[in-house]
Amino acid sequence: MKHVLFIAYNLVGGGAEKALIELLKRFDYFHHEVTLCLLYKEGVYVDEIPSEVNVVTLYDERDKFHYKSFRKYDRHNNAFWLAWQIWKKTPRWRYDSIISFLEGYPLLFHSFITLKGKKNIAWVHCDLYSFHWTSSYFNEMRTELSCYRKMDKIVFVSHFALENFDKLYKIDVPKLCLYNVVDVDRIKSLSTIGQVIKEEGRFVITAIGSLKEIKGFDRLIRIGKMLKDDGCSFLIQIIGEGDDLDNLVTLRNSLGLQEDIRFLGFMKNPFGYLSQSDVFVSTSLSEGLSLVICEALALGIPVVSTKTAGAMDLLDNGKFGILTEHDDLSIFHALESIYDDLNLRKEYARKSLERSKIFNAKDVLDTVYEILD
């Protein structure tokens, strides 16, 4: 029996958190005893943690005030105290493998207990070179660098994220690329649950993700105004929740797009809506690997995406979807082209299904076990 410890932040509705849950749902618990260490036990995926997983938390949900204090002070100045807390709360003195499944705090916490792991593995779900969002979690870059140097292996969810990491940190630690678990058959099955009726005569654009600045949903709203001014009949449906909701609603209303853009909130199963879309769009500023692009490909939905590490990897530099620059006009022209041309939509729908053949959940799991063993 192998003993494995995963470290994550929480289980809110992000792509990395969903990827972790999908991995844990398929894990081999006959040969592995798995512990999941969370900063605090919160998020929409908490109730989906498999019963076989032993869950430990560093902070109770009611202690968020203390957690906020930690963000301001303890992360830089109280490392020894924090290390002791983590050491105490992870139940075994020794694990066969410890995996920090996210960047930032999970990596930092992991660095305090590497002596507990026979193997220490970091998972990177983003493009740190183009958007170094974790820099605020460390007092300086060399602190983050030292954490990665403690690892025996670093796993990246896209080839471009790996290549860009090497531009940021040149370290002699073995690295590999491994896509997240994408169960194409399950996605197709879930897309048939419930009835989602497409509005006749409207071009349906779907976007899915956490409502935060990095996802660039403000771009999509502005592009909605451009489409309307161009005489297009469309519906933009945005699925997700987050801190930016009020700002995005205000922007939509100020542009008079209340009838054209809908915020549908978080959905554990968005596939019915996605399957009835004419196009899926990602306007992110940065992505390591967009799980929702994977899901759109699985359902044969044409994809338009800004050029991010994950999108360029998944769409093979534009062979299987439309890649755009990061300005509003480029995204608008891409959506306009697919709006105007039914044959182009059909062609990219075919290409999406073709590209989805790269996803094989069993192969991903086999590679994970090889990494752990």
N, C-alpha and C positions, 0 to 999 in steps of 0.2 A: 504493500500500500504506500503510495507516494503522498506526501503532505504538501499541499500547495496553498500559498497565501496570496490573494489578490488585494491590492490597495486602491481605493477609489475615493472620490470626493464626496459625492452623494449620488442619488439616482433620479435626478430631474430629467426632463424630457429632451435631452440632447442626443445626438447621434452616437457619441462615444459610449454613453450610458446604455443606450439601446443595444449597441454592439456587444457590450459586456453581458447584458442579460441574455441575448441570443446565444452567446458562447456558453454561458453557464447552463442554459436549458438543455444543451446537447452534450454536456461534459460526461466523461466516463467516470462515474462515481463508484464503480466496482473496483477500479484500480487507483482512484485518487480520493483523498479526503481534502475537501476544499473549505477554506476559511475566507470570508470577505470582510475586510476592514474598511469601514466608512468613517469619514470625518464626523458626520452625523447622519442618522437614518431618516432620510427624507427624500421625497420625490415620487413621481407618478409610477415608477417601475418597482417600488419597494415590494408591493404585493405580488410581483412576478418572480421574486427570488426563489429558486427551487428549494424545496424543503430539505434537501440533502446538504445545503450550504450552511455552515456555521457562520453567523453574522456577529461581528463585534463593532462597537462604535467608540470613537475617541471622545465624543461629546454627546450628551443627551440633547434632544431637540429643545428642551426648556432652557438649556444653558447657552442660548444664542448670544446673549449679551457678553458672556465670557469669550465666546468664539470671536465676536467683533473685536474685543480687546486683544485677542491673540493676533488678529490681522494687523493691528496697529503696532503692536509691541513685541509679542512673544516670538514671532517668526524670525526676528533678527537678533533678539537679545536674550531669549530664554530657551535656547536650543537644548541645553542639558536637561532642563525640567521636562520639556516636551518629549525628548528622546526616552526618558524614563517612563513617561505615561504610555507611550507607544509600546515600549518593551514589556510593560506589565500587562497591557490589555490584549496583546496578541498571545493566545494561550500556550503555544508550544515554544520551547526554548530553541528548537531547531526545525527548519522547514527544508524540504528538498528543493523547492523553488519559491521565490518571492517575486511577484510581478506588480510593479506600479503601473496600473492600466491607463493612467492619464498623466499629463504633464503637470507642472506646478506643485501644489501641495502633496499629492500622492508621491511624486518623485522625492520631494523634500523629506517626507516622513520615512519613505523607504531607505533613504540614505542614512538614517539614524539606526537602522536595524539590519544592515547588510550582514553583520556577523551571524545573524540567525539563519541566513539562507546559504545552502550549499551552492545554489545558483541564484543570481540576481538579474532580473530582466526588466527593462523599461519599455513601455509601449508608447509610441508617439502618434497621436491622431491628428496632428495639424502641421502646417507649414510654418515652422518657427522663424524661418529666414524672412519671409514676406510679412509676417505678423507675429512679432515676438511678445505675445500677450503675457507670457509667464515671467517676464523680466521684473515685474512688480512684486513677485513672490520671493525674490532673492535680493539680498542687499547689494550684490554686484554680480556681473556675468560669470566671473570665475567661480562663484559659489555654486551656481547652476552647473557649470562645467565640471566641477569636482564631483557633483552628484552623479552625473552621467559617467564619469570615469570609474566610479565604484561598481558599475554594472558589468556583468559578464556578457551581456548581449543587449542590443537595442533593436526593437521591432518597429517598423514603419508601415503605415497602412497604404502608402502609395510610393511609387518609385521617385516621383518628383519631390515628395517630402523628404525622402532619404537624401537625394542629391543636394537639396537646398540646406539640409541640416549640416552637411559636410562643408558648405560655404560658411556657416555660422561657427561651428565647432569642429576643429580638426583633431579628432581623438582616435586612438588606436584601440577601438572596441568593436568586436564583430557586429555587423549590422545586416539586416535582411528586410525585404518587403513582404508583407502578408496581408492580403485583403481581409476585411471583416467577413464574418459569416453572413452570407446572403442565401436564404432558402427560397429559391425561385418558385417551387411548387406551392409552398405555403403562402407566399405573397399572392399568387394567382388565386388560390382557394379563398383567402380572406377577402379578396376583391369582390367576390360574389355574395358576401354576407350583407344583408340589408339592401334596400333599394335606394339607389341614388339616380334620380331622374335628371338627365341633362336638359337644360333649357334650349328649346329649338331656336335656331337662328342666331345663337350667340357663340362666339369663339371663346372657349373656356381655357383660361391660363391658370395653372395651379402652382403654388409655391408652398413649400413645407419647411419649417425650421423654427428654432427658438427666436423669439422676437427681441433681438438685440442688435446693436450697431454693426457688428461684424457680418451679419447676414445681408445687409444692404437692402432691406425691404423699402426704405425710403426711396431708393432708386426706382423700384418697381412701381410705386405709387405715382411718382413723377412721370414715368413712362406711360402709365395708364392715362394720364392727362394728354400726353402726346398722341396716343392711339385714338382717344375720343376726339381731339381736335382734327384728326385725320379722317374722321367719319367712320371709324371701325365700330362694329357691334360686338362687344366682348364682355366677359365676366372674369375678373381676377379673384380667385379664392385663395386666401392665405390661411394655412393650417399651422397652428402653434400658439404658444403663450410665452410671455416674457415681460421684462421691465419696460420695453419700448412701446408697449401697446398703446398707451394714452397718446404718446407723441405721434404715432403712426395714424391713429384714428383722427387726431387733430389735423394732420397733413391731408389725409383723404378728404375730410369735410371741407377744408379750406379750398380745395381744388374742385369741389362740387362733384365728387365721385362716389357718393353714398350708394347709388344704384349700380355701380360698376365694380366696386371692390368690397368683398365681404371678408370679415375676420371670423373664422369658424372655431377658433380655440384649439386646444390640444386634443388629439384623437389617438388612442392606442391603435386603432385600425383606420387609417386614412385611405386605404387602398380602393374602396368603392369610389370615392371622389377622384382619386388619381386616375383610375381606369376609365373614367368618363371625360377625361381632359383631352383637349386638342394638342396641348403642349405643356411640358413641365419646364419651369424656368428657375434657375439659381442665379441670384445676383450678389453672391457673397464676395466680400473683399479678399477672403482667404479661406481655404479648405484643405485639410489633409486628405481626406477621402469622404465624399458626400454620400452617406448611406441612402439618402432619398433619391439621388441620381441612380444608384444601383437599383432601387425599387422601381423607378420609372422605366429603366431599361428592361427589367423583368416583365413589366406589363405592356411592353411595346409602345410606350409613349414617347414621341419625339422630345428631345432635350435641347434646350438653349441654356448656355451657362457662360458666365464670365470666366476668364482664364485664371483658374486657380490650380494648384498642384494636383489636387484630387480629380478635378474635372478633366484636365489635360491627359491624365493617366487613363481614366475610365473611358473617355471619348477618343482615345488614341490620337491626340492632337487634332481633333476635328473630323476624323474619319467616320465616327459613329454619332455625331451630334454637332450642333452649331456652337462654336466658341466665339466669344466676343471680347473686345477690350472692356475696360472698366468705366467708360463714360456712358452717360444715359443714351446718347445718340446711337452708339454702336449696338446697344441692347435693343433699342427701339427698331432699328433697321432689321435686325435678325428676326424679331417677332413679327414685324410687318411682312417680311418675305415669306414666312411660313403661314401667315394669315392669308395672304393673297394667292397662294399656290397649293391647291389640294394635292397635286401629284408630289410636290416636295414633302408635304406632311406624310404621305403614304410611304415615300422613300425612307424618311428618317424613322418612321414607325418600324419598318422592316429592319433597318440597321440597328435599332434598339434591341429588338428580339435577337438578332444575330450576335450582338455584343454580350447579351446576358448569358451566353453559353460559357463565358469565362468563369462564372460563379459556380463553385462546387463546394458545398458546406463540408462534405466528408474530407476532401483534400485539405481544407483549411484546418480542420480538427486534427487530422493526421500530422500536419506540420506543427501544430501547437504541441502535441504530445512529444514529437521529436525534440522540440526546443526544451521542453520541461525535463525530458529524460536524458 
